[in-house]
Amino acid sequence: MANVDLKPAWLSFMLFVFVMSNFVRDAWAITSRIGTVPSFQKQPDLPSFYAATDDDINWSGRVLRNEEYMRVVFDWPGVTASFQVDENATAVTVMVDDSSLVGTRFAVFYDSPTARHRKLREFRTLRGVFSYTLADVGILGAQGLRFEPNVTLSMVHTQEAQVLSNDAAVNNVTVLGFGTDGFLSRPSPSTRRLEFIGDSITAGYGADGLAPCVGSVETNNYVSTWAHALCQSLDAECFVEAYSGVGVYASYPHPGTVDVTMPERFADTLASAHQLKNMTTGGLKPGFRWNVDASTFRPDALIFNLGTNDFCCGHGENSTFVEAYAAAYYQFVSKVLEFYAVPAGTRAKDLPARPSSPKGPARAGDEPAEAPLGAAPAPVVFLGVGPMSARYQGATRGVVERLTRRGVRAILLDLMLDPTVLMGGCLGHPTGAVHAAVAEKAFPVVEATMGWK
């Protein structure tokens, strides 16, 4: 009888037990908090209700707007709702319908002429429809703040799309609207815009944890990341597309899942709609197509950080793989640039259709033609490397050089820290303190390049 190596099966079983134990812990954490945490208590009846699709609410990030039912659905990290609150208000609440199994988390920020980017609180949702307090006179007073003229509140989604089921419908969150006893109005738009495209580092995987741990609703936190810190330091409006395990050519090989890369996932409005392998058909459920509208959001800069997962597992030692990674990265960046380098007012659906590929109709991420970028100014491109690994630095530098030869303003953004700095978070990921150091290193480079001093 041939010898059978049981080690892979044993390791897979242990990983399953470890993940499920964290799932049970999270589920218990939710049920144990009902009625004991202020954000879960019955909210006061407020006379004014603004639907999530109201023009007075500004949304940053990819959201699926349902105008018929006046609600907004999303799951990418960093999605933000912001609005100004008049000085006569005493409270602001949000009504959320959360379909995820273990809830999600939000952070609330306060901005005024005298206080910038003050985090008021974080709260975690329950499965189902509940209202949660964003701010009231008690919360503000505890920090020496108040509702005054030109106060802006921002509610930031801190979690990435949770891979908890084969049915993507359970992995997103729906905002129904906002209540207040005052008035809400749309804030003045930022003149600076950034778009981050990355993996678990950008998403904040394990940023609130201390090793040893795994990512969960308790430990994952986008607002603890270098990307969020950079957005706040630069006073920029930001879009974020980040997903744990994703690569630009090859994603991290999780057992039982389809190897979906960021060029494929980038086309989705809801990231979780492109997730676990369907065990019955073996197929994928693509997400709602995200139509890039350069007239409503055109980033001044695109900040990529993809390669940590590509270069795991010894891939960097294969020269053919490295060349394929560099080619895929160049093609992906070029494709994203093409979406934004169009005359203002042109929607992506109005662009000429590209030929179909063997995978089906052309989507974001299909190979672009070598063509001029178009009439509108192209965003500056930053390709980040680090802080977990620098294995992909050489290949990424080659992509920067190739883009530069094409006429793109491309910068290699070094995010590596001193070798003595330990990441300290879950599964080798950076903690919030390490993220802050990364943001401090990136800030002067981005600020000087963009001329935003």
PEURCOR-V437833 format. One record per residue. N is the residue number from 1. RES is the residue in three letters. SS is DSSP state (h for helix, s for strand, l for the rest). Layout:
N:RES:SS  N:RES:SS
This chain:
1:MET:l  2:ALA:l  3:ASN:l  4:VAL:l  5:ASP:l  6:LEU:l  7:LYS:h  8:PRO:h  9:ALA:h  10:TRP:h  11:LEU:h  12:SER:h  13:PHE:h  14:MET:h  15:LEU:h  16:PHE:h  17:VAL:h  18:PHE:h  19:VAL:h  20:MET:h  21:SER:h  22:ASN:h  23:PHE:h  24:VAL:h  25:ARG:h  26:ASP:h  27:ALA:h  28:TRP:h  29:ALA:h  30:ILE:h  31:THR:h  32:SER:h  33:ARG:h  34:ILE:l  35:GLY:l  36:THR:l  37:VAL:l  38:PRO:h  39:SER:h  40:PHE:h  41:GLN:l  42:LYS:l  43:GLN:l  44:PRO:l  45:ASP:l  46:LEU:l  47:PRO:l  48:SER:s  49:PHE:s  50:TYR:s  51:ALA:s  52:ALA:l  53:THR:l  54:ASP:l  55:ASP:l  56:ASP:l  57:ILE:l  58:ASN:s  59:TRP:s  60:SER:s  61:GLY:l  62:ARG:l  63:VAL:l  64:LEU:s  65:ARG:s  66:ASN:s  67:GLU:l  68:GLU:l  69:TYR:l  70:MET:l  71:ARG:s  72:VAL:s  73:VAL:s  74:PHE:s  75:ASP:l  76:TRP:l  77:PRO:l  78:GLY:l  79:VAL:l  80:THR:s  81:ALA:s  82:SER:s  83:PHE:s  84:GLN:s  85:VAL:s  86:ASP:l  87:GLU:l  88:ASN:l  89:ALA:l  90:THR:l  91:ALA:s  92:VAL:s  93:THR:s  94:VAL:s  95:MET:s  96:VAL:s  97:ASP:s  98:ASP:s  99:SER:l  100:SER:l  101:LEU:l  102:VAL:l  103:GLY:l  104:THR:l  105:ARG:s  106:PHE:s  107:ALA:s  108:VAL:s  109:PHE:s  110:TYR:s  111:ASP:s  112:SER:s  113:PRO:l  114:THR:l  115:ALA:s  116:ARG:s  117:HIS:s  118:ARG:s  119:LYS:s  120:LEU:s  121:ARG:s  122:GLU:s  123:PHE:s  124:ARG:s  125:THR:l  126:LEU:l  127:ARG:l  128:GLY:s  129:VAL:s  130:PHE:s  131:SER:s  132:TYR:s  133:THR:s  134:LEU:s  135:ALA:s  136:ASP:s  137:VAL:h  138:GLY:h  139:ILE:h  140:LEU:h  141:GLY:h  142:ALA:l  143:GLN:l  144:GLY:l  145:LEU:l  146:ARG:l  147:PHE:l  148:GLU:l  149:PRO:l  150:ASN:l  151:VAL:s  152:THR:s  153:LEU:s  154:SER:s  155:MET:s  156:VAL:s  157:HIS:s  158:THR:l  159:GLN:l  160:GLU:l  161:ALA:l  162:GLN:l  163:VAL:l  164:LEU:l  165:SER:l  166:ASN:l  167:ASP:l  168:ALA:h  169:ALA:h  170:VAL:h  171:ASN:h  172:ASN:l  173:VAL:s  174:THR:s  175:VAL:s  176:LEU:s  177:GLY:s  178:PHE:s  179:GLY:s  180:THR:s  181:ASP:l  182:GLY:l  183:PHE:l  184:LEU:s  185:SER:s  186:ARG:l  187:PRO:l  188:SER:l  189:PRO:l  190:SER:l  191:THR:l  192:ARG:l  193:ARG:s  194:LEU:s  195:GLU:s  196:PHE:s  197:ILE:s  198:GLY:s  199:ASP:l  200:SER:h  201:ILE:h  202:THR:h  203:ALA:h  204:GLY:l  205:TYR:l  206:GLY:l  207:ALA:l  208:ASP:l  209:GLY:l  210:LEU:l  211:ALA:l  212:PRO:l  213:CYS:l  214:VAL:l  215:GLY:l  216:SER:l  217:VAL:l  218:GLU:l  219:THR:l  220:ASN:l  221:ASN:l  222:TYR:h  223:VAL:h  224:SER:h  225:THR:l  226:TRP:h  227:ALA:h  228:HIS:h  229:ALA:h  230:LEU:h  231:CYS:h  232:GLN:h  233:SER:h  234:LEU:l  235:ASP:l  236:ALA:l  237:GLU:s  238:CYS:s  239:PHE:s  240:VAL:s  241:GLU:s  242:ALA:s  243:TYR:l  244:SER:l  245:GLY:l  246:VAL:l  247:GLY:l  248:VAL:l  249:TYR:l  250:ALA:l  251:SER:l  252:TYR:l  253:PRO:l  254:HIS:l  255:PRO:l  256:GLY:l  257:THR:l  258:VAL:l  259:ASP:l  260:VAL:l  261:THR:l  262:MET:h  263:PRO:h  264:GLU:h  265:ARG:h  266:PHE:l  267:ALA:l  268:ASP:s  269:THR:l  270:LEU:l  271:ALA:h  272:SER:h  273:ALA:h  274:HIS:l  275:GLN:l  276:LEU:l  277:LYS:l  278:ASN:l  279:MET:l  280:THR:l  281:THR:l  282:GLY:l  283:GLY:l  284:LEU:l  285:LYS:l  286:PRO:l  287:GLY:l  288:PHE:l  289:ARG:s  290:TRP:l  291:ASN:l  292:VAL:l  293:ASP:s  294:ALA:l  295:SER:l  296:THR:l  297:PHE:l  298:ARG:l  299:PRO:l  300:ASP:l  301:ALA:s  302:LEU:s  303:ILE:s  304:PHE:s  305:ASN:s  306:LEU:l  307:GLY:l  308:THR:l  309:ASN:l  310:ASP:l  311:PHE:l  312:CYS:l  313:CYS:l  314:GLY:l  315:HIS:h  316:GLY:h  317:GLU:h  318:ASN:l  319:SER:h  320:THR:h  321:PHE:h  322:VAL:h  323:GLU:h  324:ALA:h  325:TYR:h  326:ALA:h  327:ALA:h  328:ALA:h  329:TYR:h  330:TYR:h  331:GLN:h  332:PHE:h  333:VAL:h  334:SER:h  335:LYS:h  336:VAL:h  337:LEU:h  338:GLU:h  339:PHE:h  340:TYR:h  341:ALA:l  342:VAL:l  343:PRO:l  344:ALA:l  345:GLY:l  346:THR:l  347:ARG:s  348:ALA:h  349:LYS:h  350:ASP:h  351:LEU:l  352:PRO:l  353:ALA:l  354:ARG:l  355:PRO:l  356:SER:l  357:SER:s  358:PRO:l  359:LYS:l  360:GLY:s  361:PRO:l  362:ALA:l  363:ARG:l  364:ALA:l  365:GLY:l  366:ASP:l  367:GLU:l  368:PRO:l  369:ALA:l  370:GLU:l  371:ALA:l  372:PRO:l  373:LEU:l  374:GLY:l  375:ALA:l  376:ALA:l  377:PRO:l  378:ALA:l  379:PRO:l  380:VAL:s  381:VAL:s  382:PHE:s  383:LEU:s  384:GLY:s  385:VAL:s  386:GLY:l  387:PRO:l  388:MET:l  389:SER:l  390:ALA:l  391:ARG:l  392:TYR:l  393:GLN:h  394:GLY:h  395:ALA:h  396:THR:h  397:ARG:h  398:GLY:h  399:VAL:h  400:VAL:h  401:GLU:h  402:ARG:h  403:LEU:h  404:THR:h  405:ARG:h  406:ARG:h  407:GLY:l  408:VAL:l  409:ARG:l  410:ALA:s  411:ILE:s  412:LEU:s  413:LEU:s  414:ASP:s  415:LEU:l  416:MET:l  417:LEU:l  418:ASP:l  419:PRO:l  420:THR:l  421:VAL:l  422:LEU:l  423:MET:l  424:GLY:s  425:GLY:l  426:CYS:h  427:LEU:h  428:GLY:h  429:HIS:l  430:PRO:s  431:THR:l  432:GLY:h  433:ALA:h  434:VAL:h  435:HIS:h  436:ALA:h  437:ALA:h  438:VAL:h  439:ALA:h  440:GLU:h  441:LYS:h  442:ALA:h  443:PHE:h  444:PRO:h  445:VAL:h  446:VAL:h  447:GLU:h  448:ALA:h  449:THR:h  450:MET:h  451:GLY:l  452:TRP:l  453:LYS:l
